[in-house]
Amino acid sequence: MAEPDPRQARLEEMRLRLPGLVRGIQELGITPERKAELAAEYEQVLGAVLALGDELDLGTE
C-alpha cells in the first residue's frame, strides 16, 4: 500500500484557508491596511495552491 503524499495534505490545508481569507477581506469595517494584508496573504496562498496543484498533477503522469 502506497504512503499518502504529504503534499496532498498540505494542498488541502491551504485550500481550506482561502474562503476564510475572502470572508475577512469582505468584512464590514475592516481597515484598508488589514484588507491589504489579507489580500496579500490570499494571493500568496492561492499561488502556493496553484503551484502545488500543478506539481502534484505532474507527479502522476
C-alpha positions in Angstrom: 0.0 0.0 0.0 1.5 3.4 -1.0 2.0 6.0 1.6 -0.1 9.2 1.2 1.7 12.1 -0.3 2.2 14.8 2.4 1.9 17.4 -0.3 -1.7 16.4 -0.9 -2.5 17.1 2.8 -0.7 20.5 2.6 -2.6 21.4 -0.6 -5.9 20.6 1.1 -4.8 22.6 4.2 -4.0 25.7 2.1 -7.2 25.3 0.0 -9.3 25.4 3.2 -7.7 28.8 4.2 -8.9 30.6 1.1 -12.6 31.0 2.0 -11.7 32.5 5.4 -9.4 35.0 3.8 -12.1 36.0 1.3 -14.6 36.5 4.2 -12.0 38.5 6.1 -11.4 40.8 3.1 -15.2 41.3 2.7 -15.8 42.0 6.3 -17.5 45.3 7.1 -15.5 47.9 9.0 -12.1 46.3 8.2 -9.3 48.8 7.9 -7.7 49.4 4.5 -4.4 48.2 5.9 -5.9 44.9 7.2 -7.7 44.4 3.9 -4.4 44.8 2.1 -2.7 42.4 4.4 -5.4 39.8 3.9 -5.4 40.3 0.1 -1.7 39.8 0.0 -2.0 36.6 2.1 -4.8 35.4 -0.2 -2.6 36.0 -3.2 0.3 34.1 -1.6 -1.8 31.1 -0.5 -3.6 31.0 -3.9 -0.2 31.0 -5.7 1.0 28.2 -3.5 -2.2 26.2 -4.1 -1.8 26.5 -7.8 1.9 25.7 -7.8 1.4 22.7 -5.6 -1.6 21.5 -7.6 0.5 21.7 -10.8 3.3 19.8 -9.1 1.0 17.0 -7.9 -0.5 16.8 -11.4 2.9 16.4 -13.0 3.8 13.7 -10.5 1.0 11.5 -11.6 1.8 11.5 -15.3 
